[in-house]
């Protein structure tokens, strides 16, 4: 799995961080998403997919590699 974020549309809601804190973080100054793992391991794929679904700005996409 590969994770793609569009930080330009991120609204800083933090739902991704709550759903998959090993994969996502937020910048301190504005709350914009930061990707920690572009290719999360298999055991984090379900949480990562859930985070993408929770994103109110649809700033997260996942793709199979």
Backbone torsions as a table, in degrees:
resi	resn	phi	psi	omega
1	UNK	NA	140.6	174.5
2	UNK	-121.1	138.0	179.8
3	UNK	-106.9	133.3	178.9
4	UNK	-124.0	128.6	177.8
5	UNK	-117.5	149.6	174.3
6	UNK	-116.2	87.8	-176.2
7	UNK	-61.3	-23.0	-179.5
8	UNK	-67.0	-25.9	180.0
9	UNK	-102.9	-6.6	-179.6
10	UNK	-60.5	135.8	178.8
11	UNK	-103.9	1.9	175.5
12	UNK	72.2	29.3	-178.7
13	UNK	-71.2	-26.3	176.7
14	UNK	81.6	6.5	179.6
15	UNK	-62.7	-35.3	180.0
16	UNK	-65.2	-39.8	179.9
17	UNK	-66.0	-39.5	177.8
18	UNK	-66.5	-37.0	-177.0
19	UNK	-80.4	-33.6	-176.2
20	UNK	-147.6	72.0	-175.9
21	UNK	-66.0	-17.2	177.3
22	UNK	-78.4	-18.5	-175.1
23	UNK	-105.6	-33.9	-174.8
24	UNK	-124.1	150.9	171.9
25	UNK	-141.3	178.8	177.7
26	UNK	-128.1	145.6	175.0
27	UNK	-68.6	138.8	-178.9
28	UNK	-63.3	-38.1	-172.5
29	UNK	-73.2	-30.2	-176.3
30	UNK	-141.5	-0.2	177.4
31	UNK	78.6	5.1	-179.3
32	UNK	-68.2	142.6	-177.0
33	UNK	-59.3	143.0	173.7
34	UNK	-126.5	129.8	-179.8
35	UNK	-88.1	120.7	179.7
36	UNK	-90.7	-34.6	-179.2
37	UNK	-132.5	108.6	178.9
38	UNK	-69.8	-31.9	178.9
39	UNK	-124.9	80.5	-178.1
40	UNK	-64.8	148.8	178.1
41	UNK	-66.3	164.0	-175.0
42	UNK	-55.2	-35.3	-177.6
43	UNK	-71.9	-10.4	177.8
44	UNK	-107.5	-0.4	-176.4
45	UNK	-63.3	-42.4	-179.1
46	UNK	-62.9	-44.6	177.8
47	UNK	-63.9	-37.7	-179.9
48	UNK	-66.8	-43.7	176.5
49	UNK	-61.6	-41.5	178.6
50	UNK	-62.5	-42.3	178.5
51	UNK	-60.3	-41.6	179.2
52	UNK	-62.6	-39.5	179.2
53	UNK	-68.7	-31.0	-178.8
54	UNK	-78.7	-19.0	-174.2
55	UNK	-62.9	115.9	-178.0
56	UNK	-68.1	-23.1	-179.0
57	UNK	-96.3	-1.8	-175.9
58	UNK	54.9	41.4	-178.3
59	UNK	-87.7	-2.3	-176.4
60	UNK	-119.6	131.0	173.7
61	UNK	-127.6	151.5	173.9
62	UNK	-123.9	149.8	179.7
63	UNK	-141.3	143.3	174.5
64	UNK	-76.8	143.1	177.9
65	UNK	-103.9	NA	NA
